[in-house]
């Protein structure tokens, strides 16, 4: 017979310190699958597209729902920095959150199973990643040395074993790979069935393509740099929103001595987007990235940049100076980066209304 103590469910980790941000254009039926893991947490739903459309959220979830009208009302003229008709709109949720941590997931991502057939609690693994240090300054060949059953290998400097604070936890996906349109077209039937039971720190000085569909971060450490850029409606590019944020974040993390982890947890990516639609969105980016990536690889920030905001403003200046010649879009993007920081500071450093009071709709659990 179970003892009284064994029948009591443990409290969810970071229940009052983490928001789940979801961008969507549709009813959120997918939350039913995530209910065992997400129900204790607060959700921030950012509705993209037509603000007059009613988005249905399953009962029992504690949430705020923002549409374009809310974004315009809360940010005023600065709402121009938030993308429209693109999942980049999710970063508005990062801005209005008042929690220390953020987990963001796409609405076509379901619960994956590990090789034993057990449902993967993606949120729990992200929290583990964020709450233990990273090792960006020296690579440990056993990957994450802080994980149970692992440690630092012979030859790892003892002076570096404390590690660095983890700012970002980048999760992966089973089933539909996160490919660009040309690769989608060449490999339309390819599926990722390979589950790699590992977490590693991305080394200092190394960039990576960040995917926003299964991502967690420490909002207090890196939040102001998690701007997903100007994408979608009225812009010449799409599907580079999370990658742009990832490149900016990595340069700033390297400068400030913060860590980025990638690997576990996996989610199940259920639906392949149309490669021809994607090609239209990505077309310019495929060319531009050959200039963008060397720019970020060589970007340096002065020692006076001691906060994320200062780093981001400095990066915006360099974007205008060095990428403005590639296309006028980058001048516009650089200005939007500044507007984003101004809006972030207004909402987070002043006596702005509580985000729950700003919400379009709140459903109590």
N, C-alpha and C positions, 0 to 999 in steps of 0.2 A: 504493500500500500504506500502511495506517495505521502511523504511528510508534508505538513503545511508549507514549509519553506520551499520545497521543490516544486510546488504547484503555482508559485508566484512568478509571474513573468518578470525578467530583469528589465529595468528601465532602459529605453532606447538611448544609445550614446549620443551626447550633444543635442538632445531633444530641443532644448531652449536656445541653442547656439548655432543652429543651422537652418537655412531656408533652401527649399528645392525650387528652382526656377525652370519653367517649361514654356517655350514658345509654341504657339499652335494656331491653326486656322480651322480646327474641327473639334467635335465633341471628344471629351477626354476619356473614352471608354477604356483605353489602355491602362488607366490607373487601377482598374479592378485587379489586374494581374499583379500590380505592385503594392496592393493594399497592405499585405502583411508587413511590408518594409517601410512604406511611405506614410501610412495613416497617422502615426504619432507626430509627424513633422508638419511644419507650416509650409504651404505651397504659395509661390508667386507665379501666377499664370499671365503671360503677356500675349494677348490676342493680336495676331497680325491680320492684315487685310481689312475687309469691311467692318467698321465698328458697330454697325447696326445689326450684324448677325449675332444671334444668341448662341453662346458656347455652353454646352451642358457639362457639368462636372458631377461625377457620381457622389451620392450622399455619403456623409461621414468624414469628409476631408475638410481640414481647416485651411482656407485659402483666401487670397486676394486675387481679383481679376482686373487687369488693366487693358483697355483697348486704346486705339489711336486718339480718341477724344480725350481720354484721361492723360495720355502722354503730353498732348498739346496744352491741356489745362495746367498740369503740374510744372512743366518746363517752360511754357511760354515760347518766346522766340528761340530758345535754346533747344527746343524739340527737333530742330533741323538736324541735329547730330545723330538722331535715332533713325535707323534704317526702316523703310516701309516695304512691305511685300518681300521680306527676306527674314530668315531666322536670326539674323543679326539683331533684330528687335529685342532679343532676349536680354541684351546687356542693360536695358532699362530696369529689368528686375534686379540686377546686381546693384544698381544705383539706389533704388528705393528700399532695399533690404536694410535692416538694422542689426543683422546677425554677424557673427564673426566668420562663419563658414558658408559657402555656397556649393550646392550640387546642382548641375544642370543636365537635363536629359531631353532627347527628342521624343516626340509622341509616336514615333514608329519603332521605338526600341522596347523590347520585352525582356522578361526575366530569362536569363540563360541558365543552363545546367552545367555543372562541372562534370568531369569524366565519370564520377561515381553515380551521376543522375540526380544529384541534389541541387535544388534551386540555389542560385548564387545571390547572396545579399550584397549587391554592388555597393550600396551606400555604406554598409559596415566596413567593407574593404577600403573604400576611399578614405573613410575616417581614420582607419589604421595607418594608411599611407601618410595622411596629413599630420598625425599626432606623433610620428617618430621622425628622426632627422633624415636628411639626405646626405649624400657623399659626392658633391660636384667637383671636388678638387683632386680626387685620386680614386681611380676605378677599383672597386672590389670585385674580384673574379667570381665570387659566390653571390653576386648581385646584391640584394639588400642585406647588409650584415646585421641589422637590428631584428630581423625576422626570427621567430622561434626555430631553433635547429640550425641556425647559421651564425657566422661570426666573421670578424676580419681575418683575412688570410695572412700567412707569414709574409713579412716584408711590407705590410701596410703601416705607414708612419703612425706612431702612437699619438703624435701631436695633432693628428687630423681625425682621431676616432670619435671625438664628440660630435662631429658632423655639423651640418648647417640646418637652420629651420626650413621645413618643407612648405613651399608656397603653393605648389600645384600638384595635383594627382590626376594623371591622364590615363583614363581607362580605354580598353580595347573592345572589339566586337566580334562575335561569331556570326556566321551566315553571310550576309551581304557585305563585301569588303568596302572600305571607304576609298574608292578609286576616282580618279578624274575621268572626264568623258572619253578621251581617246583610249584609255585603258579599258573602260567599260565596253566600248565598241569592239575592241579586239578580243576581250574575254567576257562575253555576255553571260556565260553560264558558270563562271568561277564563283565558288563559295569558300569561305574560310571555316574550316572545321578543326583547325589546329589550336588546341588549348595549351598555352605555355604557362606553366605554374611559376611565374617569376615576376618580380618587380625590380626595376633598376633605376638608378639616378642618371639623368642625361648629363654628361660631363660639361663642365664650364667651357665656353667657347664653341659649343656645338648647338646648332639650330635643329629644330624638328618641326614637322607639319602637325600642328595641334588640331584635333578634331573636337568640336563642341558638343557632340551628341552623348558623351559619357564622361563628364569632366567635373572635378571638384577643385576648389581652391580656398585658401585662407584670405578672406576678403580684407581683413585688417592689414595683412602683409603686402598684398599685390592687387587688391581690388581696383584702384584707379587706373591700372594699366590694362584691365580686361575689357577694353573697348573693341567691339567687333567691326568698327569702321563704317564707312558709307557704302552700302551695297543695295542691290535690288532696284526698286522703282526709281526711275530718274537717274540711275547711275550706270556707267558703262561696263560694270563688272558685278559678278555675283559669285557665291561659293568660295570666296577667299576670306570671308569674315573671321572665322575662327583661326585660320592660318595667320592672318595679319596680326591678330591679337597674340597668337603664340610667339611670333617673331619678336614683337615688341616686349612681351613679358620675359622672354628668355634673355634678351640683352639687358633688361633691367635687373632680373634676378642675378645674372652674372656680376653685374656692377655692385649690387647691394649684398652679395654673399648669401643668396637664398637658393633653395634647391627645387628641382622639378623631377617628379617621378613618373614613370610610364610602365605599363604592363597590366597586372590585375587591377581592377576587376573587369571581367567580360560582361557585356550585355548581348542580347540577341537582336541584331539589326534585321528587321522583318521585310523591308520593302526597298527594292532598287528604284531610284529615281530615273526618269527618262534621260538616256544619254544624249539625245539630240537637243533636248531643252537645256541640259547641263552644258553642252558644248557651246551653245549660244551665250550662256552666262559666263563661262570660263574663258572664252576665246581670247580676249585681250590679256587676261591674267596669265595664260600659258606663255605668251611672249614676254609680258612684263616681269614675270617672276625671275627671268634670267638676269634682270637688272636689280630687282628687289632683294634677292637673296645675297648677292655680293655686297649690297649696301648694308644689310644687317650684319653680315659677317665681319665687315670692317668698322662698324659703328662703335665709337667709344664715348663714354660719358665723363665729364669732368668731375673731380672729387667734390666740388661744391654741390653736386646733385646728391643730396643725402636723404631725400624722400622720394616715394614713387611719383608723386605729382611733379616734382622738379625734374626727375628723370624723363617723364613723359613729355613735358613741355620742351625740354631740350631735344628730345627725339623728334618732336613735331617740326622744330626748326631745321633739323638736318634732313627730314623728309622733303620739306619745301625746297631747301637749297640743292639737294642732290638728286631727288627724284622728280622734281618739278619739270626738269628738262625732258624727262621720258614722256610725260603727258600732263596737260593742265589739270587732270583729275587729281593728281597728287598734291597740288596746291590747295584744292578744295578739301581733300582729305586731311591735310595738315591743319587747316583752319578748324575743321570739325573736331580734330583731336584736342585742340585748345578749348573749344566750346564744351566738349565732353568733360574736361577737368573742371572748368568753371561751374558747370551744372552739378557735377559730383560734389564739389566743395560747398555749393549753396545748399544742397539737400542734406549733406552730412556734417557740416561744421557750424550750422546756424540752428535757430529754433524753428526749423521747418515743421509743418504738421506731421504727426505720426503717420506712417505709411498706411496703417489700417484705416485711418480717417480719410485718406485720399482715395481709397479703393473704390472701384466701380461697383463691386459686390463682394460681400464677405459671407462665407457659409461657416458657421460654427460647427465644430465636430460634436 
